[in-house]
């Protein structure tokens, strides 16, 4: 997102061809009991700090989501928690919205994402990131939130 023409994101965004997102809105019930709001939504891009995907339903801004990210070639989906930061009308055929999500911090505390997921996202970044983008990735190494 830009603010007054200045890019606020510090993490490198990249695409993973064929990756999809299934998400639940976190409610008072344990997340295991909640059903997915939508499944197999196309993921447009991802970074260490968040992601953008297409959906037919518009979650409320600041809604807590639990997301299962399926990456082609990977056996186990990444399970991440985050908050909806924005939603705009969709530009793609067949999907009404684009949703922007900021991931929760990585750490061992309640409501934090498993730190191993950050390691996996960094590995995917190295695999799928365009070669000309590596300068920004190297400069952003310390710009994501990790809490122990």
C-alpha positions in Angstrom: 0.0 0.0 0.0 1.2 3.5 -0.6 0.7 6.5 1.6 1.3 9.9 -0.1 3.1 8.0 -2.8 5.5 6.3 -0.4 5.6 2.5 -0.2 4.9 1.4 3.4 5.7 -2.3 2.9 9.1 -3.5 4.0 8.8 -7.1 3.0 9.3 -8.3 -0.5 6.1 -9.5 -2.2 6.2 -12.5 -4.6 3.8 -14.7 -6.5 3.6 -18.5 -6.1 1.9 -19.9 -9.2 -1.1 -22.1 -8.4 -1.1 -21.3 -4.7 -4.5 -21.1 -3.0 -6.0 -20.0 0.3 -8.7 -21.4 2.4 -9.7 -19.2 5.3 -11.9 -19.1 8.4 -13.0 -16.1 10.4 -11.8 -16.6 13.9 -14.7 -16.5 16.4 -15.3 -17.4 20.0 -15.6 -21.1 19.2 -12.3 -23.0 18.8 -11.1 -22.6 15.2 -11.2 -26.4 14.7 -15.0 -26.2 14.9 -15.4 -23.3 12.5 -16.1 -24.1 8.9 -14.1 -22.4 6.1 -15.7 -19.2 4.8 -14.2 -20.0 1.4 -11.8 -22.6 0.0 -9.2 -22.6 -2.7 -9.2 -18.9 -3.3 -6.3 -17.8 -5.6 -3.4 -16.2 -3.8 -2.1 -13.2 -5.7 1.0 -12.6 -3.8 2.6 -13.2 -0.4 5.4 -11.7 1.8 6.9 -12.4 5.2 4.4 -10.0 6.6 1.1 -10.7 4.8 -0.7 -11.7 1.6 -3.2 -10.7 -1.0 -5.8 -13.1 -2.4 -9.1 -13.1 -4.4 -12.4 -14.1 -2.8 -16.1 -13.9 -3.3 -17.0 -12.9 0.2 -15.7 -9.7 1.9 -14.6 -10.3 5.5 -14.9 -7.3 7.8 -11.8 -5.0 8.1 -9.7 -6.0 11.1 -11.4 -9.5 11.2 -9.1 -12.2 12.5 -8.5 -15.0 9.9 -7.0 -18.4 10.1 -5.6 -19.2 6.7 -4.5 -22.5 5.1 -2.1 -21.8 2.2 -1.7 -24.6 -0.3 1.4 -24.4 -2.4 1.8 -26.8 -5.4 4.4 -29.4 -4.7 4.2 -29.0 -0.9 2.5 -31.8 1.0 1.4 -29.8 4.1 -0.3 -26.4 3.8 1.0 -23.4 5.8 -1.4 -22.4 8.6 -1.2 -18.7 9.4 -3.2 -16.2 11.4 -3.7 -12.6 10.5 -6.0 -9.7 10.2 -7.8 -8.2 7.2 -6.3 -4.8 6.5 -8.2 -3.9 3.3 -10.6 -5.2 0.7 -11.3 -3.8 -2.8 -13.5 -4.9 -5.7 -11.9 -7.7 -7.6 -10.1 -7.3 -10.9 -10.1 -10.9 -11.8 -12.9 -12.8 -13.6 -15.0 -14.8 -11.2 -14.0 -13.2 -7.9 -15.7 -10.2 -6.3 -12.9 -9.0 -4.0 -9.2 -8.7 -3.4 -8.3 -9.1 0.3 -5.2 -7.9 2.0 -4.1 -9.6 5.2 -1.4 -8.8 7.6 0.1 -11.8 9.4 0.3 -12.0 13.2 3.8 -11.8 14.7 5.8 -15.0 14.6 6.5 -16.5 18.1 5.5 -19.0 20.7 2.8 -16.9 22.4 -1.0 -17.2 22.0 -2.3 -15.9 18.6 1.2 -15.8 17.2 2.3 -17.7 14.1 4.6 -20.7 14.4 8.2 -19.4 13.7 8.8 -22.3 11.3 6.3 -20.8 9.0 8.5 -17.7 8.6 11.4 -20.0 7.7 9.1 -21.7 5.1 8.0 -18.3 3.6 11.7 -17.3 3.3 12.5 -20.5 1.5 9.5 -19.9 -0.9 10.7 -16.3 -1.4 14.1 -17.6 -2.4 12.5 -20.1 -4.8 9.8 -17.9 -6.4 11.2 -14.3 -6.1 12.4 -12.7 -9.4 16.2 -12.4 -9.4 16.2 -8.6 -9.8 14.3 -8.3 -6.5 17.1 -9.8 -4.2 18.5 -6.4 -3.2 15.2 -5.4 -1.5 14.9 -8.8 0.2 18.4 -8.5 1.6 17.7 -5.0 3.0 14.4 -6.1 4.6 15.9 -9.0 6.7 15.2 -7.3 10.0 11.9 -5.7 9.1 9.5 -8.4 10.2 8.1 -9.0 13.6 9.4 -11.9 15.7 8.5 -12.2 19.3 9.8 -15.0 21.6 
